[in-house]
Amino acid sequence: MSSHNTVSIPTIQSDDPIVVIDHVDKHYGELHVLNDINTNVGHGEVVVVIGPSGSGKSTLCRAINRLETIDSGTILIDGEPLPSEGKALAQLRADVGMVFQSFNLFAHKTILENVTLGPIKVRGLKREEAEKQALALLERVGVASQANKYPAQLSGGQQQRVAIARSLAMNPKLILMDEPTSALDPEMINEVLDVMVELARSGMTMVVVTHEMGFARKAADRIIFMADGQIVEEARPDDFFNNPKTSRAREFLSKILTH
């Protein structure tokens, strides 16, 4: 039987996946927001999830660390099913970093305190060690000079870079990013994307939901294109952007790449 019609079946899955998503379904009432999702993410792989609004991208991203529950199917991280509650869930959240659209920094804590809080409270690091690590990370994302300021004193782009540093401070197995630049002013987007590209190239395992096609082309190992709650197509960036296999992907790309 010819397989050329089964374009939605991933062909480039990893041999050594850190995340396995198997027959995952989720409904919001009548809306089938995730419809039989099957994919995986390899160690050190950067997977970028794109698609029209309402396609289920953010729900999928948030399901990987159980910020969204699923109705059926399984999600494994390092071979273990997602825990439902308690200490195991807290451990999962420590191991799977998350960077949100809104920066979610603690307004009443300094930048340095925001980044050291998790390592001290969850990982048990001594304050001195946590601060040394935090300053190195803030340096890496280009905001070390802001360490003693409060979030409200920083631009949106700076706050998002702090949020990335805070996620890295937990030494996560992987980082999920849910539209990390969509709340930013246009001139701030690139400063965050630059940090994300550097992170991708450093070998961090990442799942990124984004509308930024330049980042997808430059940093992704694989593109997942979603529409109507389904994975319509998976491909390497060159293949996806230059030769999309499905009419749905072609239509999406023609709308966004011509503006």
Salt bridges, closest charged atoms under 4 A:
ASP22 OD1 - HIS23 NE2 3.78
ASP25 OD1 - HIS32 NE2 2.50
ASP36 OD1 - HIS23 ND1 2.68
GLU45 OE1 - ARG222 NH2 2.91
GLU68 OE1 - LYS26 NZ 3.87
GLU68 OE2 - ARG62 NE 3.71
ASP71 OD2 - HIS27 ND1 3.15
ASP78 OD1 - HIS43 NE2 3.61
ASP78 OD2 - LYS173 NZ 3.07
ASP95 OD1 - ARG123 NH2 3.04
ASP95 OD2 - LYS173 NZ 3.86
GLU179 OE1 - HIS211 NE2 3.39
GLU191 OE2 - ARG161 NH2 2.87
GLU198 OE1 - ARG140 NE 3.11
GLU234 OE1 - ARG222 NH1 2.43
GLU251 OE1 - ARG248 NH1 3.60
GLU251 OE2 - LYS255 NZ 3.28
